[in-house]
Amino acid sequence: MRVKYTDVARRLGVSPLQVLVELASMNQPWEDCWPACDEGFVETLTERRRVRAGLAPRAFNPAPEPAPTSPVAALPVSDGAAAILDKLMRKSYGLKSVRIFTLLKKWVHDSKEEDIEELVERGNLQWTDPSRSSVNLAANRLHDTEGIVDIYRRKGGG
């Protein structure tokens, strides 16, 4: 199915110009992908952005999507903590460090420092400096973090 570049940009949360820059960086012929691209291009861009963010590429497993009527599992963390993880994943922060002030005061207004402490204790976040003023996603818990974010989004958060 052919998809317009504006729709691709909307799905990825970027501008249409950034989508065209990504296309140009792939060094592929333009005839097959102009003025619209196919669905595979969206998945390719998503994977390229994941790798650039420091996350491991996903293995291709065409698993059937769960039925929309299936009950949503309970979050293993508080809503504020899940919102923090969701924001870090949406902004493609991966393993990059982010200041606590930026996280709580600018990005996720409903969260508290207790939510960050909870995530550090669970191992989803780790301190990046001795003064405990910045954190990043823990590399060894990315699968767990993605699961929490998935549940949070299905519940209607984010």
DSSP file (Angstrom, degrees, kcal/mol; ACC not computed):
  #  RESIDUE AA STRUCTURE BP1 BP2  ACC     N-H-->O    O-->H-N    N-H-->O    O-->H-N    TCO  KAPPA ALPHA  PHI   PSI    X-CA   Y-CA   Z-CA
    1    1 A M              0   0    0      0, 0.0    38,-0.8     0, 0.0     2,-0.3   0.000 360.0 360.0 360.0 135.9    0.0    0.0    0.0
    2    2 A R  E     -A   38   0A   0     36,-0.2     2,-0.4    37,-0.1    36,-0.2  -0.605 360.0-164.6 -84.0 140.6    1.3    3.4   -0.9
    3    3 A V  E     -A   37   0A   0     34,-3.9    34,-2.7    -2,-0.3     2,-0.1  -0.979  19.3-120.5-128.4 136.7    1.7    6.0    1.9
    4    4 A K  E  >  -A   36   0A   0     -2,-0.4     4,-1.9    32,-0.2     3,-0.3  -0.420  24.3-120.9 -72.2 152.0    2.1    9.8    1.5
    5    5 A Y  H  > S+     0   0    0     30,-0.6     4,-2.6     1,-0.2     5,-0.2   0.811 112.8  59.0 -65.2 -30.1    5.2   11.3    3.1
    6    6 A T  H  > S+     0   0    0      2,-0.2     4,-2.0     1,-0.2    -1,-0.2   0.884 106.6  47.8 -66.1 -36.0    3.1   13.6    5.3
    7    7 A D  H  > S+     0   0    0     -3,-0.3     4,-2.3     2,-0.2    -2,-0.2   0.883 110.8  51.2 -69.9 -38.1    1.5   10.5    6.8
    8    8 A V  H  X S+     0   0    0     -4,-1.9     4,-2.1     2,-0.2    -2,-0.2   0.933 110.8  48.9 -61.9 -45.4    4.9    8.8    7.3
    9    9 A A  H  X>S+     0   0    0     -4,-2.6     5,-2.1     1,-0.2     4,-1.4   0.897 110.0  51.3 -62.2 -40.5    6.1   12.0    9.0
   10   10 A R  H  <5S+     0   0    0     -4,-2.0    -1,-0.2     1,-0.2    -2,-0.2   0.907 109.9  49.6 -63.7 -42.1    3.1   12.0   11.3
   11   11 A R  H  <5S+     0   0    0     -4,-2.3    -1,-0.2     1,-0.2    -2,-0.2   0.885 117.0  41.0 -63.2 -38.9    3.6    8.4   12.3
   12   12 A L  H  <5S-     0   0    0     -4,-2.1    -1,-0.2    -5,-0.2    -2,-0.2   0.616 108.6-122.4 -87.2 -12.5    7.2    9.0   13.1
   13   13 A G  T  <5S+     0   0    0     -4,-1.4     2,-0.2     1,-0.3    -3,-0.2   0.832  74.1 109.2  75.6  32.4    6.7   12.3   14.8
   14   14 A V  S   <S-     0   0    0     -5,-2.1    -1,-0.3    -6,-0.2    -2,-0.1  -0.765  74.5 -87.3-129.3 175.2    9.0   14.2   12.5
   15   15 A S     >  -     0   0    0     -2,-0.2     4,-1.4     1,-0.1     3,-0.5  -0.501  35.3-116.1 -82.3 156.1    8.6   16.8    9.7
   16   16 A P  H  > S+     0   0    0      0, 0.0     4,-1.9     0, 0.0     5,-0.2   0.831 116.3  60.3 -59.8 -31.2    8.1   15.7    6.1
   17   17 A L  H  > S+     0   0    0      1,-0.2     4,-2.1     2,-0.2     5,-0.1   0.891 101.5  52.5 -63.4 -38.9   11.4   17.3    5.2
   18   18 A Q  H  > S+     0   0    0     -3,-0.5     4,-2.2     1,-0.2    -1,-0.2   0.861 106.6  53.8 -65.0 -34.7   13.2   15.0    7.7
   19   19 A V  H  X S+     0   0    0     -4,-1.4     4,-2.2     2,-0.2    -1,-0.2   0.917 109.3  47.9 -64.7 -42.2   11.5   12.0    6.0
   20   20 A L  H  X S+     0   0    0     -4,-1.9     4,-2.4     2,-0.2    -2,-0.2   0.857 109.3  53.2 -67.7 -34.4   12.9   13.2    2.6
   21   21 A V  H  X S+     0   0    0     -4,-2.1     4,-1.9     2,-0.2    -1,-0.2   0.910 108.9  49.9 -64.9 -41.5   16.3   13.7    4.1
   22   22 A E  H  X S+     0   0    0     -4,-2.2     4,-0.7     2,-0.2    -2,-0.2   0.917 110.5  50.5 -60.4 -43.5   16.2   10.1    5.4
   23   23 A L  H ><>S+     0   0    0     -4,-2.2     3,-1.0     1,-0.2     5,-0.6   0.918 109.9  49.6 -61.8 -43.5   15.2    8.9    1.9
   24   24 A A  H ><5S+     0   0    0     -4,-2.4     3,-1.2     1,-0.2    -1,-0.2   0.847 104.7  58.8 -65.3 -33.1   18.0   10.8    0.3
   25   25 A S  H 3<5S+     0   0    0     -4,-1.9    -1,-0.2     1,-0.2    -2,-0.2   0.664  94.4  66.1 -71.6 -14.1   20.5    9.3    2.7
   26   26 A M  T <<5S-     0   0    0     -3,-1.0    -1,-0.2    -4,-0.7    -2,-0.2   0.599  96.3-138.9 -83.0 -10.6   19.6    5.8    1.6
   27   27 A N  T < 5 +     0   0    0     -3,-1.2    -3,-0.1    -4,-0.3    -2,-0.1   0.899  51.0 143.5  54.3  46.5   21.0    6.4   -1.9
   28   28 A Q      < -     0   0    0     -5,-0.6    -1,-0.2     1,-0.1     2,-0.1  -0.781  60.3 -87.0-111.0 157.9   18.1    4.6   -3.6
   29   29 A P        -     0   0    0      0, 0.0     3,-0.4     0, 0.0     4,-0.3  -0.411  30.2-145.4 -64.9 139.5   16.5    5.5   -7.0
   30   30 A W  S >  S+     0   0    0      1,-0.2     3,-1.0     2,-0.1     4,-0.4   0.679  85.0  79.8 -79.4 -18.9   13.7    8.1   -6.5
   31   31 A E  G >  S+     0   0    0      1,-0.3     3,-0.6     2,-0.2    -1,-0.2   0.857  93.5  47.7 -61.3 -35.9   11.4    6.7   -9.3
   32   32 A D  G 3  S+     0   0    0     -3,-0.4    -1,-0.3     1,-0.2    -2,-0.1   0.664 118.9  38.1 -79.1 -15.4   10.1    3.9   -7.1
   33   33 A C  G <  S+     0   0    0     -3,-1.0    -1,-0.2    -4,-0.3    -2,-0.2   0.127  86.8 127.9-127.7  22.6    9.3    6.0   -4.1
   34   34 A W  S <  S+     0   0    0     -3,-0.6     3,-0.0    -4,-0.4    -1,-0.0  -0.997  77.1   1.6-129.3 134.3    8.0    9.4   -5.4
   35   35 A P  S    S+     0   0    0      0, 0.0   -30,-0.6     0, 0.0     2,-0.3  -0.961 139.1  12.4 -92.9   5.2    5.4   10.9   -4.7
   36   36 A A  E     -A    4   0A   0    -32,-0.2     2,-0.2   -31,-0.1   -32,-0.2  -0.945  67.0-144.8-139.0 161.9    4.5    8.2   -2.2
   37   37 A C  E     -A    3   0A   0    -34,-2.7   -34,-3.9    -2,-0.3     2,-0.1  -0.731  22.3-105.1-121.5 171.6    6.3    5.3   -0.6
   38   38 A D  E >>  -A    2   0A   0    -36,-0.2     3,-1.4    -2,-0.2     4,-0.7  -0.460  36.9 -99.6 -94.3 171.4    5.3    1.8    0.5
   39   39 A E  H >> S+     0   0    0    -38,-0.8     4,-1.4     1,-0.3     3,-0.7   0.800 116.7  66.7 -59.6 -32.4    4.7    0.5    4.1
   40   40 A G  H 3> S+     0   0    0      1,-0.2     4,-2.2     2,-0.2    -1,-0.3   0.803  92.3  62.0 -61.7 -29.1    8.1   -1.1    4.2
   41   41 A F  H <> S+     0   0    0     -3,-1.4     4,-2.6     2,-0.2    -1,-0.2   0.879 100.2  53.6 -63.7 -38.1    9.8    2.3    4.1
   42   42 A V  H <X S+     0   0    0     -3,-0.7     4,-2.3    -4,-0.7    -1,-0.2   0.929 110.5  45.9 -63.3 -45.2    8.1    3.3    7.4
   43   43 A E  H  X S+     0   0    0     -4,-1.4     4,-2.3     2,-0.2    -2,-0.2   0.885 111.5  52.8 -65.4 -37.8    9.5    0.2    9.1
   44   44 A T  H  X S+     0   0    0     -4,-2.2     4,-2.4     2,-0.2    -2,-0.2   0.929 110.6  46.9 -62.8 -45.3   12.9    0.8    7.7
   45   45 A L  H  X S+     0   0    0     -4,-2.6     4,-2.3     1,-0.2    -2,-0.2   0.899 110.3  53.3 -63.4 -40.1   12.9    4.4    9.0
   46   46 A T  H  X S+     0   0    0     -4,-2.3     4,-2.0     1,-0.2    -1,-0.2   0.923 111.2  45.8 -61.3 -44.2   11.8    3.2   12.4
   47   47 A E  H  X S+     0   0    0     -4,-2.3     4,-2.4     2,-0.2    -2,-0.2   0.902 111.0  52.2 -67.0 -40.8   14.6    0.7   12.6
   48   48 A R  H  X S+     0   0    0     -4,-2.4     4,-2.2     1,-0.2    -1,-0.2   0.898 110.8  48.2 -61.5 -39.5   17.2    3.2   11.4
   49   49 A R  H  X S+     0   0    0     -4,-2.3     4,-1.6     2,-0.2    -1,-0.2   0.869 109.9  52.6 -69.4 -36.1   16.0    5.7   14.1
   50   50 A R  H  <>S+     0   0    0     -4,-2.0     5,-2.4     2,-0.2     4,-0.3   0.928 110.8  46.7 -62.9 -45.2   16.2    3.0   16.8
   51   51 A V  H ><5S+     0   0    0     -4,-2.4     3,-1.4     1,-0.2    -2,-0.2   0.910 111.3  51.1 -65.3 -42.2   19.7    2.1   15.9
   52   52 A R  H 3<5S+     0   0    0     -4,-2.2    -1,-0.2     1,-0.3    -2,-0.2   0.821 105.6  57.2 -64.1 -29.7   20.8    5.7   15.8
   53   53 A A  T 3<5S-     0   0    0     -4,-1.6    42,-1.0    -5,-0.1    43,-0.3   0.496 123.6-105.2 -79.4  -3.2   19.2    6.2   19.3
   54   54 A G  T < 5S+     0   0    0     -3,-1.4     2,-0.2     1,-0.3    -3,-0.2   0.548  78.5 131.5  92.6   7.5   21.5    3.4   20.6
   55   55 A L      < -     0   0    0     -5,-2.4    -1,-0.3    -6,-0.2    -2,-0.1  -0.640  63.5-103.7 -92.0 152.6   18.8    0.7   20.8
   56   56 A A        -     0   0    0     -2,-0.2    -1,-0.1     1,-0.1     2,-0.0  -0.456  41.8-101.7 -72.1 144.7   19.3   -2.7   19.4
   57   57 A P        -     0   0    0      0, 0.0     2,-0.2     0, 0.0    -1,-0.1  -0.377  40.7-111.2 -64.8 146.1   17.6   -3.5   16.1
   58   58 A R        -     0   0    0     -3,-0.1     2,-0.3     1,-0.1   -11,-0.0  -0.549  24.8-120.3 -79.3 141.8   14.4   -5.5   16.5
   59   59 A A        -     0   0    0     -2,-0.2     2,-0.9     1,-0.1    -1,-0.1  -0.614  33.0-111.0 -76.7 141.2   14.4   -9.1   15.2
   60   60 A F        +     0   0    0     -2,-0.3    -1,-0.1     2,-0.1     0, 0.0  -0.652  50.6 158.0 -80.8 108.4   11.7   -9.6   12.6
   61   61 A N        -     0   0    0     -2,-0.9     2,-2.7     2,-0.1    -2,-0.0  -0.897  33.6-149.1-128.3 100.3    9.0  -11.8   14.0
   62   62 A P        +     0   0    0      0, 0.0    -2,-0.1     0, 0.0     3,-0.0  -0.409  33.4 169.4 -71.8  78.4    5.7  -11.4   12.2
   63   63 A A        -     0   0    0     -2,-2.7     2,-0.1     1,-0.1    -2,-0.1  -0.675  40.4-103.4 -89.3 144.3    3.6  -12.2   15.3
   64   64 A P        -     0   0    0      0, 0.0    -1,-0.1     0, 0.0     3,-0.1  -0.407  38.7-112.0 -66.9 142.1   -0.1  -11.6   15.1
   65   65 A E        -     0   0    0      1,-0.1     2,-0.0    -2,-0.1     0, 0.0  -0.454  37.8-101.1 -72.0 146.0   -1.2   -8.4   16.9
   66   66 A P        -     0   0    0      0, 0.0    -1,-0.1     0, 0.0    -3,-0.0  -0.334  44.5 -94.1 -66.9 150.9   -3.3   -8.9   20.0
   67   67 A A    >   -     0   0    0      1,-0.1     3,-2.0    -3,-0.1     0, 0.0  -0.368  29.1-126.0 -63.6 141.6   -7.0   -8.5   19.6
   68   68 A P  T 3  S+     0   0    0      0, 0.0    -1,-0.1     0, 0.0    -3,-0.0   0.707 108.8  59.2 -65.0 -17.1   -8.2   -5.0   20.5
   69   69 A T  T 3  S+     0   0    0      2,-0.1     3,-0.1     3,-0.0    -2,-0.1   0.486  78.0 116.3 -88.7  -1.9  -10.7   -6.4   23.0
   70   70 A S  S <  S-     0   0    0     -3,-2.0     2,-0.1     1,-0.1     0, 0.0  -0.401  76.7-103.3 -67.8 142.5   -7.9   -8.2   25.0
   71   71 A P        -     0   0    0      0, 0.0     2,-0.4     0, 0.0    -1,-0.1  -0.371  33.3-117.6 -68.1 144.4   -7.7   -6.8   28.6
   72   72 A V        -     0   0    0     82,-0.1     3,-0.1     1,-0.1    79,-0.0  -0.678  29.5-120.4 -84.3 130.9   -4.7   -4.6   29.3
   73   73 A A        -     0   0    0     -2,-0.4     2,-0.2     1,-0.1    -1,-0.1  -0.255  34.0 -95.7 -66.8 157.4   -2.3   -5.9   31.8
   74   74 A A        -     0   0    0      1,-0.1    -1,-0.1     2,-0.0    78,-0.1  -0.481  41.4-106.9 -74.2 143.9   -1.6   -3.9   35.0
   75   75 A L        -     0   0    0     -2,-0.2    -1,-0.1     1,-0.1     4,-0.1  -0.525  16.3-147.6 -70.1 133.7    1.4   -1.6   35.0
   76   76 A P  S    S+     0   0    0      0, 0.0     2,-0.3     0, 0.0    -1,-0.1   0.539  83.9  41.6 -78.9  -4.8    4.3   -2.9   37.1
   77   77 A V  S    S-     0   0    0      1,-0.1    -2,-0.1    71,-0.1    38,-0.0  -0.811 101.3 -79.9-131.1 172.1    5.2    0.7   37.9
   78   78 A S     >  -     0   0    0     -2,-0.3     4,-2.3     1,-0.1     5,-0.2  -0.258  42.7-110.0 -68.5 162.2    3.3    3.9   38.8
   79   79 A D  H  > S+     0   0    0      1,-0.2     4,-2.3     2,-0.2     5,-0.2   0.883 119.4  52.9 -61.7 -39.1    1.7    6.0   36.0
   80   80 A G  H  > S+     0   0    0      2,-0.2     4,-1.7     1,-0.2    -1,-0.2   0.900 109.5  48.3 -63.7 -40.5    4.3    8.7   36.5
   81   81 A A  H  > S+     0   0    0      2,-0.2     4,-2.1     1,-0.2    -2,-0.2   0.903 111.6  49.6 -66.5 -40.9    7.2    6.3   36.1
   82   82 A A  H  X S+     0   0    0     -4,-2.3     4,-2.6     1,-0.2    -2,-0.2   0.875 108.0  54.4 -65.3 -36.1    5.6    4.8   33.0
   83   83 A A  H  X S+     0   0    0     -4,-2.3     4,-2.4     2,-0.2    -1,-0.2   0.879 106.7  52.0 -64.5 -37.3    5.2    8.3   31.6
   84   84 A I  H  X S+     0   0    0     -4,-1.7     4,-2.2     2,-0.2    -2,-0.2   0.943 111.8  45.2 -63.1 -47.8    8.9    9.0   32.1
   85   85 A L  H  X S+     0   0    0     -4,-2.1     4,-2.3     1,-0.2    -2,-0.2   0.903 112.1  52.9 -63.0 -40.8    9.8    5.8   30.2
   86   86 A D  H  X S+     0   0    0     -4,-2.6     4,-2.8     1,-0.2    -1,-0.2   0.922 109.5  48.3 -60.6 -44.4    7.3    6.6   27.5
   87   87 A K  H  X S+     0   0    0     -4,-2.4     4,-2.3     1,-0.2    -1,-0.2   0.910 110.9  50.2 -64.4 -42.3    8.8   10.1   27.0
   88   88 A L  H  <>S+     0   0    0     -4,-2.2     5,-2.7     1,-0.2     6,-0.5   0.893 114.2  45.0 -63.6 -38.6   12.4    8.8   26.9
   89   89 A M  H ><5S+     0   0    0     -4,-2.3     3,-1.3     3,-0.2    -2,-0.2   0.907 112.6  50.5 -71.7 -41.3   11.4    6.1   24.3
   90   90 A R  H 3<5S+     0   0    0     -4,-2.8    -2,-0.2     1,-0.3    -1,-0.2   0.865 110.8  48.9 -64.7 -35.7    9.3    8.6   22.2
   91   91 A K  T 3<5S-     0   0    0     -4,-2.3    -1,-0.3    -5,-0.2    -2,-0.2   0.384 111.4-124.4 -84.8   5.5   12.2   11.1   22.1
   92   92 A S  T < 5 +     0   0    0     -3,-1.3    -3,-0.2    -5,-0.1     3,-0.1   0.888  57.5 152.1  55.2  43.6   14.6    8.3   21.1
   93   93 A Y    > < +     0   0    0     -5,-2.7     3,-3.2     1,-0.2    -4,-0.1   0.780  13.6 163.1 -77.5 -25.3   16.8    9.0   24.0
   94   94 A G  T 3  S-     0   0    0     -6,-0.5    43,-1.1     1,-0.3    -1,-0.2  -0.189  74.9 -13.8  50.3-118.2   18.1    5.4   24.2
   95   95 A L  T 3  S+     0   0    0    -42,-1.0    -1,-0.3    41,-0.2     2,-0.2   0.248 105.3 119.5-102.5  11.9   21.2    5.4   26.3
   96   96 A K    <   -     0   0    0     -3,-3.2    41,-0.4   -43,-0.3     2,-0.2  -0.511  67.7-111.2 -77.6 148.1   21.8    9.1   26.2
   97   97 A S        -     0   0    0     -2,-0.2     2,-0.4    39,-0.1    39,-0.2  -0.510  31.2-169.6 -79.4 144.1   21.8   11.0   29.5
   98   98 A V  E     -B  135   0B   0     37,-2.7    37,-2.5    -2,-0.2    30,-0.1  -0.998  25.2-113.8-134.6 140.0   19.0   13.4   30.4
   99   99 A R  E  >  -B  134   0B   0     -2,-0.4     4,-2.2    35,-0.2    35,-0.3  -0.434  18.7-130.8 -72.1 143.5   18.9   15.9   33.3
  100  100 A I  H  > S+     0   0    0     33,-2.8     4,-2.8     1,-0.2     5,-0.3   0.899 108.3  55.2 -60.2 -42.5   16.3   15.2   36.1
  101  101 A F  H  >>S+     0   0    0     32,-0.4     4,-2.7     1,-0.2     5,-0.6   0.929 109.1  46.4 -58.2 -46.9   15.2   18.8   35.9
  102  102 A T  I  >>S+     0   0    0      1,-0.2     5,-1.7     3,-0.2     4,-1.3   0.912 113.8  49.4 -61.6 -43.4   14.5   18.6   32.2
  103  103 A L  I  <>S+     0   0    0     -4,-2.2     5,-2.6     3,-0.2    -2,-0.2   0.929 121.9  30.4 -62.8 -48.0   12.7   15.3   32.6
  104  104 A L  I  <5S+     0   0    0     -4,-2.8     7,-0.2     3,-0.2    -2,-0.2   0.873 128.1  34.5 -84.7 -38.6   10.4   16.4   35.4
  105  105 A K  I  <5S+     0   0    0     -4,-2.7    -3,-0.2    -5,-0.3    -2,-0.1   0.764 130.2  24.5 -92.1 -26.7    9.8   20.1   34.8
  106  106 A K  I  <<S+     0   0    0     -4,-1.3    -3,-0.2    -5,-0.6     3,-0.2   0.792 130.1  25.4-108.9 -36.1    9.8   20.3   31.0
  107  107 A W  I   <S+     0   0    0     -5,-1.7     2,-0.6     1,-0.2    -3,-0.2   0.912 125.6  27.0 -99.4 -51.4    8.8   16.9   29.6
  108  108 A V    > < +     0   0    0     -5,-2.6     3,-1.1    -6,-0.2    -1,-0.2  -0.825  61.1 175.6-121.3  90.2    6.7   14.9   32.1
  109  109 A H  T 3  S+     0   0    0     -2,-0.6    -1,-0.1     1,-0.2    -5,-0.1   0.747  75.3  57.0 -71.0 -25.6    4.9   17.4   34.3
  110  110 A D  T 3  S+     0   0    0    -31,-0.1    -1,-0.2   -30,-0.1     2,-0.2   0.516  91.0  91.5 -85.5  -3.7    2.8   14.8   36.3
  111  111 A S    <   -     0   0    0     -3,-1.1     2,-0.3    -7,-0.2   -30,-0.0  -0.524  58.1-156.2 -93.9 159.8    5.9   12.8   37.4
  112  112 A K    >>  -     0   0    0     -2,-0.2     4,-1.1     1,-0.0     3,-0.8  -0.768  36.1-100.9-126.0 170.5    7.8   13.2   40.7
  113  113 A E  H 3> S+     0   0    0     -2,-0.3     4,-2.4     1,-0.2     5,-0.2   0.797 119.4  65.6 -63.4 -27.5   11.3   12.4   41.8
  114  114 A E  H 3> S+     0   0    0      1,-0.2     4,-2.4     2,-0.2    -1,-0.2   0.852  96.9  55.6 -62.6 -33.8    9.9    9.4   43.6
  115  115 A D  H <> S+     0   0    0     -3,-0.8     4,-2.0     2,-0.2    -1,-0.2   0.892 107.7  48.0 -66.0 -38.7    9.0    8.0   40.1
  116  116 A I  H  X S+     0   0    0     -4,-1.1     4,-2.3     2,-0.2    -2,-0.2   0.923 110.7  51.0 -66.3 -43.6   12.6    8.3   39.1
  117  117 A E  H  X S+     0   0    0     -4,-2.4     4,-2.6     1,-0.2    -2,-0.2   0.906 108.5  53.1 -57.9 -42.1   13.7    6.6   42.3
  118  118 A E  H  X S+     0   0    0     -4,-2.4     4,-2.1     1,-0.2    -1,-0.2   0.916 110.4  46.5 -59.8 -44.2   11.3    3.8   41.6
  119  119 A L  H  X>S+     0   0    0     -4,-2.0     5,-1.7     2,-0.2     6,-1.5   0.840 111.5  51.1 -69.9 -32.8   12.7    3.2   38.1
  120  120 A V  H  <5S+     0   0    0     -4,-2.3    -2,-0.2     4,-0.2    -1,-0.2   0.915 110.5  49.2 -68.4 -41.8   16.3    3.3   39.4
  121  121 A E  H  <5S+     0   0    0     -4,-2.6    -2,-0.2     1,-0.2    -1,-0.2   0.880 111.7  49.1 -64.5 -37.3   15.4    0.7   42.0
  122  122 A R  H  <5S-     0   0    0     -4,-2.1    -1,-0.2    -5,-0.2    -2,-0.2   0.744 115.3-118.5 -71.8 -23.0   13.7   -1.5   39.4
  123  123 A G  T  <5S+     0   0    0     -4,-1.2    -3,-0.2     2,-0.2    18,-0.1   0.501  84.5 114.0  97.2   4.7   16.8   -1.1   37.1
  124  124 A N  S   <S+     0   0    0     -5,-1.7    14,-2.5    -6,-0.2     2,-0.3   0.800  81.7  33.2 -77.9 -29.0   15.0    0.6   34.2
  125  125 A L  E    S-C  137   0B   0     -6,-1.5     2,-0.3    12,-0.3    -2,-0.2  -0.870  70.8-162.7-120.0 157.6   17.0    3.8   34.7
  126  126 A Q  E     -C  136   0B   0     10,-2.2    10,-1.7    -2,-0.3     2,-0.1  -0.997  26.7-108.3-139.9 146.5   20.5    4.4   36.0
  127  127 A W  E     -C  135   0B   0     -2,-0.3     8,-0.2     8,-0.2   -30,-0.0  -0.451  22.6-165.7 -68.9 141.7   22.3    7.4   37.3
  128  128 A T        +     0   0    0      6,-2.3     7,-0.2     1,-0.1    -1,-0.1   0.478  69.7  34.6-109.6  -4.6   24.9    8.8   35.0
  129  129 A D  S >  S-     0   0    0      5,-0.6     3,-1.7     1,-0.1     5,-0.2  -0.987  80.0-116.1-145.9 156.6   26.7   11.1   37.4
  130  130 A P  T 3  S+     0   0    0      0, 0.0    -1,-0.1     0, 0.0    -3,-0.0   0.769 112.0  60.8 -64.2 -26.2   27.7   11.0   41.1
  131  131 A S  T 3  S-     0   0    0      1,-0.0    -4,-0.0    -3,-0.0     0, 0.0   0.511 104.7-129.0 -80.3  -2.3   25.5   14.0   42.0
  132  132 A R    <   +     0   0    0     -3,-1.7     3,-0.1     2,-0.1    -1,-0.0   0.886  69.8 127.2  57.7  43.8   22.4   12.1   40.8
  133  133 A S        +     0   0    0      1,-0.2   -33,-2.8   -33,-0.1   -32,-0.4   0.466  66.4  35.9-107.0  -3.8   21.3   14.9   38.6
  134  134 A S  E     -B   99   0B   0    -35,-0.3    -6,-2.3    -5,-0.2    -5,-0.6  -0.995  60.9-173.5-148.6 153.8   20.9   12.9   35.3
  135  135 A V  E     -BC  98 127B   0    -37,-2.5   -37,-2.7    -2,-0.3     2,-0.3  -0.863   3.9-164.9-136.0 167.6   19.8    9.5   34.3
  136  136 A N  E     - C   0 126B   0    -10,-1.7   -10,-2.2    -2,-0.3     2,-0.2  -0.952  39.6 -81.0-146.1 168.4   19.6    7.3   31.2
  137  137 A L  E     - C   0 125B   0    -43,-1.1     2,-0.4   -41,-0.4   -12,-0.3  -0.481  48.6-115.6 -69.4 138.9   17.8    4.1   30.2
  138  138 A A    >   -     0   0    0    -14,-2.5     3,-1.4    -2,-0.2     7,-0.2  -0.644  16.8-145.1 -78.1 127.3   19.5    1.0   31.4
  139  139 A A  G >  S+     0   0    0     -2,-0.4     3,-1.0     1,-0.3     4,-0.2   0.834  96.2  55.8 -63.6 -34.2   20.8   -1.1   28.5
  140  140 A N  G 3  S+     0   0    0      1,-0.2    -1,-0.3   -17,-0.1     4,-0.1   0.546 110.4  45.5 -79.6  -4.7   20.2   -4.4   30.2
  141  141 A R  G <> S+     0   0    0     -3,-1.4     4,-2.5   -18,-0.1    -1,-0.2   0.136  73.2 112.8-121.1  19.7   16.5   -3.6   30.8
  142  142 A L  H <> S+     0   0    0     -3,-1.0     4,-2.6     1,-0.2     5,-0.2   0.873  78.1  52.7 -63.2 -36.7   15.4   -2.2   27.4
  143  143 A H  H  > S+     0   0    0     -4,-0.2     4,-1.8     2,-0.2    -1,-0.2   0.934 112.1  45.3 -63.9 -44.6   13.1   -5.2   26.7
  144  144 A D  H  > S+     0   0    0      2,-0.2     4,-2.2     1,-0.2    -2,-0.2   0.898 112.4  52.3 -62.9 -41.5   11.4   -4.7   30.0
  145  145 A T  H  X S+     0   0    0     -4,-2.5     4,-2.4     1,-0.2    -2,-0.2   0.911 107.7  50.8 -62.6 -43.7   11.2   -1.0   29.5
  146  146 A E  H  X S+     0   0    0     -4,-2.6     4,-2.3     1,-0.2    -1,-0.2   0.871 109.2  52.5 -62.7 -36.5    9.6   -1.4   26.0
  147  147 A G  H  X S+     0   0    0     -4,-1.8     4,-2.2     2,-0.2    -2,-0.2   0.909 109.6  47.7 -64.7 -42.7    7.0   -3.8   27.6
  148  148 A I  H  X S+     0   0    0     -4,-2.2     4,-2.5     2,-0.2    -2,-0.2   0.917 112.6  49.0 -63.9 -43.4    6.1   -1.2   30.3
  149  149 A V  H  X S+     0   0    0     -4,-2.4     4,-2.5     2,-0.2    -2,-0.2   0.894 109.3  53.0 -64.6 -39.5    5.8    1.5   27.6
  150  150 A D  H  X S+     0   0    0     -4,-2.3     4,-2.2     2,-0.2    -1,-0.2   0.927 111.4  45.3 -61.7 -45.6    3.6   -0.7   25.5
  151  151 A I  H  X S+     0   0    0     -4,-2.2     4,-1.8     1,-0.2    -2,-0.2   0.917 112.2  52.5 -62.9 -43.3    1.2   -1.4   28.4
  152  152 A Y  H  <>S+     0   0    0     -4,-2.5     5,-2.3     1,-0.2     4,-0.4   0.903 110.8  46.5 -60.4 -43.1    1.2    2.3   29.3
  153  153 A R  H ><5S+     0   0    0     -4,-2.5     3,-1.0     1,-0.2    -1,-0.2   0.882 110.1  52.8 -69.4 -37.5    0.2    3.3   25.7
  154  154 A R  H 3<5S+     0   0    0     -4,-2.2    -1,-0.2     1,-0.3    -2,-0.2   0.813 104.1  57.8 -67.2 -28.3   -2.5    0.6   25.5
  155  155 A K  T 3<5S-     0   0    0     -4,-1.8    -1,-0.3    -5,-0.2    -2,-0.2   0.614 127.6-100.1 -75.1 -10.8   -4.0    2.0   28.7
  156  156 A G  T < 5S+     0   0    0     -3,-1.0    -3,-0.2    -4,-0.4    -2,-0.1   0.473  79.3 133.4 106.3   3.0   -4.3    5.4   27.0
  157  157 A G      <       0   0    0     -5,-2.3    -1,-0.3     1,-0.2    -2,-0.0  -0.448 360.0 360.0 -80.7 159.8   -1.3    7.1   28.4
  158  158 A G              0   0    0     -2,-0.1    -1,-0.2     0, 0.0    -5,-0.1   0.480 360.0 360.0  76.1 360.0    1.1    9.1   26.3
